[in-house]
Amino acid sequence: GTEGDGIMRLSYLNFYPGNNYNLHSVYFSYDSYFPALHGGAGIYLSDDYLGGIINDFRGGLSYAYFLQAGKDLFINAGLSASIYHRGYSFDKAVLPDQIDPLGGVSIPPGEILTASGRTVFDIGAGFLFISGKVFGGFSINHLAEPDLSVSGFSDERLKRKLFMHVAGDLSLNKARNLKVRPLSFMGLQGGFLSAGAGVVFESNYLSINTIMLGDNGKNLNIQTGFSLKSGKVSVYYNYRFNIASVNK
């Protein structure tokens, strides 16, 4: 929400494609700078399809107020409000009492699982600063820690998620618009801590990125990819490699 045209983003993620876990995620968003609002506003929709049983759908609105705090210092303060719906489908689920010790699956199960979903309201807030060639931000999601459990148990509450990131743009060749962008981030949700650092090399039409990712679950990954840009359209692809993990 600082300047320029609006941006529409579409993405699709396939998690652990070689293991047939059936984990998919799709995402859509649009945001832009609006002079009448003196800032930016946007909308997003996302859907996480987890193994054919759980479906998490989210949609929300965001607004960020744009403030010039100094000659070369700009600050955005943002607020988001969203709806989070968790749905269930047990058509493909196999329960313990369906398994025949001699082989095969017996249907129907003795236990009937309810497929009723749960819809909750969620809010978040954050700040973004831009100072010269350096920019970064801090955000807090799930401020109200909404409860997604149908039974009402508090162990399924969405824990507050803290996220920080810092990056910068360093010019390598102004004539060819070549630049390098070092970046780093850290996230904390409940007891789960994740962090990463990497670099992006960018030109007018092509950018290449690589980033190291780690967490306190003793997982270490490297993600790399590229994007191609033509006019106002860019297409990107990323792939994440696991270097080390607890379960090998």
C-alpha positions in Angstrom: 0.0 0.0 0.0 2.7 2.5 -0.8 2.4 3.3 -4.5 1.9 1.9 -8.0 -0.6 -0.5 -9.6 -2.5 -3.2 -7.8 -1.1 -6.7 -7.7 -3.0 -9.9 -8.1 -1.3 -13.1 -6.9 -2.2 -16.7 -7.7 -0.2 -19.7 -6.2 -0.5 -23.4 -5.9 1.6 -25.6 -3.5 2.0 -29.3 -3.5 3.5 -30.6 -0.3 5.7 -33.7 -0.3 4.6 -34.8 -3.8 6.7 -38.0 -3.8 4.9 -39.4 -0.7 1.2 -39.3 -1.9 0.1 -37.4 1.2 -2.5 -35.5 -0.8 -1.6 -32.1 0.7 -2.4 -29.1 -1.5 -2.8 -25.4 -1.0 -4.2 -22.7 -3.3 -4.0 -18.9 -2.7 -5.4 -15.8 -4.3 -5.0 -12.2 -3.3 -5.3 -8.6 -4.7 -4.0 -5.5 -3.1 -3.4 -1.9 -4.2 -2.5 1.6 -3.2 -5.6 3.9 -2.9 -4.9 7.6 -2.6 -8.4 8.2 -1.1 -7.5 5.8 1.7 -4.0 7.2 2.1 -2.8 3.6 2.1 -3.4 0.1 0.8 -6.3 -2.3 0.9 -6.5 -5.9 -0.2 -8.5 -9.1 -0.2 -7.3 -12.7 0.0 -8.7 -16.2 -0.3 -6.9 -19.5 0.5 -7.8 -23.2 0.7 -5.7 -25.9 2.3 -6.7 -29.4 1.3 -5.2 -31.9 3.8 -5.3 -35.5 2.9 -8.8 -35.5 1.6 -10.2 -35.3 5.1 -9.6 -31.7 6.4 -10.3 -28.6 4.3 -9.3 -25.2 5.7 -10.8 -22.2 3.8 -9.9 -18.7 4.7 -10.9 -15.3 3.3 -10.1 -11.8 4.6 -9.7 -8.1 4.1 -6.6 -6.0 5.0 -5.9 -2.2 5.3 -2.6 -0.5 5.8 -2.1 3.2 6.5 0.9 4.8 4.8 2.9 7.3 6.7 6.0 9.2 5.7 7.8 9.5 9.1 11.0 11.2 7.7 12.8 12.3 4.6 13.7 8.7 3.8 11.6 6.7 6.3 8.2 5.3 5.5 5.9 3.3 7.8 2.8 1.2 7.1 0.5 0.1 9.9 -1.9 -2.6 8.9 -4.9 -4.5 10.3 -6.6 -7.6 8.9 -9.9 -9.3 9.5 -10.7 -12.8 8.2 -13.0 -15.8 8.3 -11.5 -19.2 8.9 -13.7 -22.3 8.1 -12.5 -25.9 8.8 -14.5 -28.6 7.1 -14.3 -32.3 7.3 -15.0 -35.2 4.9 -14.7 -38.7 6.3 -15.7 -40.6 3.1 -12.1 -41.8 2.6 -11.1 -42.2 6.3 -10.3 -45.7 7.6 -11.1 -46.1 11.4 -9.4 -48.7 13.6 -12.5 -50.9 13.9 -12.7 -51.1 10.1 -9.4 -53.0 9.8 -9.7 -56.7 9.5 -6.6 -58.4 11.2 -6.7 -61.0 8.4 -6.5 -58.3 5.7 -8.8 -55.9 4.0 -11.1 -53.2 5.4 -14.7 -53.9 6.6 -17.3 -51.2 6.0 -19.2 -49.5 7.6 -17.4 -48.6 10.8 -19.0 -49.0 14.2 -18.2 -45.4 15.1 -19.9 -42.5 13.2 -17.9 -39.3 12.9 -19.7 -36.0 12.5 -18.7 -34.0 9.4 -19.9 -30.7 10.9 -17.4 -27.9 10.3 -16.3 -24.9 12.3 -16.2 -21.2 11.3 -14.3 -18.6 13.4 -13.4 -15.0 13.1 -9.8 -14.0 13.1 -7.8 -10.7 13.2 -4.2 -9.7 12.7 -2.0 -6.6 12.8 1.4 -5.6 11.6 3.9 -2.9 10.7 6.2 -2.4 7.7 9.1 0.1 7.5 11.1 1.3 4.5 14.3 3.2 5.0 16.4 3.8 1.9 17.3 0.4 0.4 16.2 -1.5 3.5 12.8 -2.7 4.4 11.2 -5.0 7.0 8.2 -5.8 9.1 6.6 -7.3 12.1 3.2 -9.0 12.3 1.0 -10.8 14.8 -1.7 -13.2 13.4 -4.5 -15.0 15.3 -4.7 -12.2 17.9 -7.9 -13.7 19.4 -6.6 -17.3 19.2 -9.8 -18.6 17.7 -10.9 -22.1 18.6 -11.3 -24.5 15.6 -12.4 -27.5 17.6 -16.0 -28.7 17.2 -15.9 -30.2 20.7 -14.8 -27.0 22.4 -11.4 -28.3 23.6 -8.9 -25.4 23.8 -6.0 -27.5 22.4 -7.1 -26.7 18.8 -6.9 -23.0 19.3 -4.9 -21.2 16.7 -1.8 -19.9 18.6 -0.7 -16.4 18.0 1.8 -16.3 15.2 4.7 -13.7 15.4 6.5 -13.0 12.2 9.5 -10.7 11.4 11.4 -10.1 8.2 14.2 -7.8 7.0 15.5 -7.4 3.4 17.3 -4.9 1.3 17.9 -4.0 -2.4 21.5 -3.5 -3.5 22.2 -2.4 -7.0 24.8 -4.3 -9.0 24.3 -2.6 -12.4 21.9 0.3 -12.7 22.1 0.3 -16.5 20.9 -3.2 -16.7 18.7 -3.0 -13.6 20.6 -5.8 -11.9 20.3 -6.0 -8.2 20.7 -8.4 -5.3 18.3 -8.7 -2.4 19.5 -10.4 0.8 16.6 -11.4 3.1 15.9 -13.0 6.4 12.9 -14.0 8.5 11.8 -15.5 11.8 8.5 -16.9 12.9 7.2 -18.2 16.2 3.8 -19.9 16.8 3.2 -21.7 20.1 6.4 -23.6 20.7 7.4 -23.8 17.0 10.2 -21.6 15.9 11.3 -21.3 12.3 13.9 -19.0 10.6 15.5 -18.5 7.3 18.0 -16.4 5.3 18.7 -16.2 1.6 19.3 -14.0 -1.4 17.6 -13.0 -4.7 19.3 -12.0 -7.8 17.0 -9.9 -10.0 17.0 -8.3 -13.5 14.3 -6.8 -15.7 13.0 -10.2 -16.9 14.5 -12.9 -14.6 15.1 -13.5 -10.9 16.7 -16.4 -9.2 16.4 -17.1 -5.5 17.7 -19.5 -2.8 17.0 -19.6 0.9 18.0 -21.8 3.8 15.2 -22.8 6.2 15.4 -24.3 9.7 13.3 -24.8 12.8 13.5 -26.1 16.3 12.1 -29.4 15.2 15.6 -30.1 13.8 14.5 -29.8 10.2 16.9 -28.1 7.7 15.8 -27.3 4.1 16.9 -25.3 1.2 14.4 -23.7 -1.2 15.4 -22.4 -4.6 13.6 -21.2 -7.7 13.1 -18.6 -10.3 10.6 -16.2 -11.8 10.1 -14.8 -15.3 8.5 -11.4 -16.0 7.0 -10.0 -19.2 5.2 -6.7 -19.0 2.9 -6.9 -15.9 2.8 -10.7 -15.7 5.3 -12.8 -13.8 5.4 -16.6 -13.4 7.4 -18.3 -10.7 8.4 -21.8 -9.6 10.1 -22.9 -6.3 11.2 -26.3 -5.0 12.2 -27.2 -1.5 14.8 -29.8 -0.8 15.1 -31.5 2.6 18.7 -31.6 3.9 18.2 -33.0 7.3 15.2 -33.9 9.5 14.4 -36.0 12.6 12.6 -38.7 10.6 15.3 -38.8 7.9 
